[in-house]
């Protein structure tokens, strides 16, 4: 079975990709222009950060069932992950840039 950290990372990546694809659909575009990327990420990150935390919690409960690590442990992990908003946004930016580069090729 995957580690809790791996599950959390995979859930975050899934969430980011789903929100990215939804943004493209909502705006009728095929990719986010690099010049707009920072603004889009900042907006989506600030609007969706709390929802992402809830998504991770509920998803882990479903996936892990009786092995769920508990809310207190999970909240401490999430505090560590989301401690530096700029670092989180930069990571998302790198992932999107790489993803868009791969789609074009």
BELJOKA-V234283 format. One record per pair of residues at least 24 apart in sequence whose ideal C-beta (glycine too) atoms are under 8 Angstrom apart, sorted by the first residue. I is the first residue (numbers start at 1). GAP is how many residues later the second one is. D is the distance in Angstrom with one decimal. If there is no record, write none. Layout:
BEGIN
i = (I & I)
gap = (GAP & GAP)
d = (D & D)
END
This chain:
BEGIN
i = (1 & 4 & 4 & 4 & 4 & 5 & 7 & 7 & 7 & 8 & 8 & 8 & 8 & 11 & 11 & 11 & 11 & 12 & 12 & 12 & 13 & 15 & 15 & 15 & 15 & 16 & 16 & 16 & 17 & 19 & 19 & 20 & 20 & 31 & 31 & 31 & 32 & 32 & 34 & 37 & 37 & 37 & 38 & 38 & 41 & 41 & 41 & 41 & 42 & 45 & 45 & 45 & 45 & 49 & 53 & 53)
gap = (66 & 56 & 60 & 65 & 73 & 72 & 53 & 56 & 57 & 48 & 52 & 69 & 73 & 44 & 45 & 48 & 49 & 40 & 44 & 69 & 82 & 33 & 37 & 40 & 41 & 76 & 79 & 80 & 82 & 25 & 29 & 76 & 79 & 69 & 72 & 73 & 64 & 68 & 63 & 56 & 59 & 60 & 51 & 55 & 48 & 51 & 52 & 55 & 47 & 40 & 43 & 44 & 47 & 33 & 25 & 29)
d = (7.9 & 7.4 & 7.7 & 5.6 & 7.4 & 7.6 & 6.3 & 6.3 & 7.5 & 6.0 & 7.3 & 6.6 & 7.3 & 6.9 & 5.2 & 5.2 & 7.4 & 7.0 & 7.0 & 7.8 & 7.3 & 8.0 & 5.5 & 5.7 & 7.7 & 5.9 & 6.6 & 7.9 & 7.5 & 6.1 & 6.2 & 6.2 & 7.4 & 4.7 & 6.9 & 7.5 & 6.8 & 7.1 & 7.2 & 5.9 & 6.5 & 7.2 & 7.7 & 6.8 & 5.2 & 5.4 & 5.6 & 7.3 & 6.4 & 7.1 & 6.8 & 5.4 & 6.8 & 6.8 & 5.5 & 7.4)
END
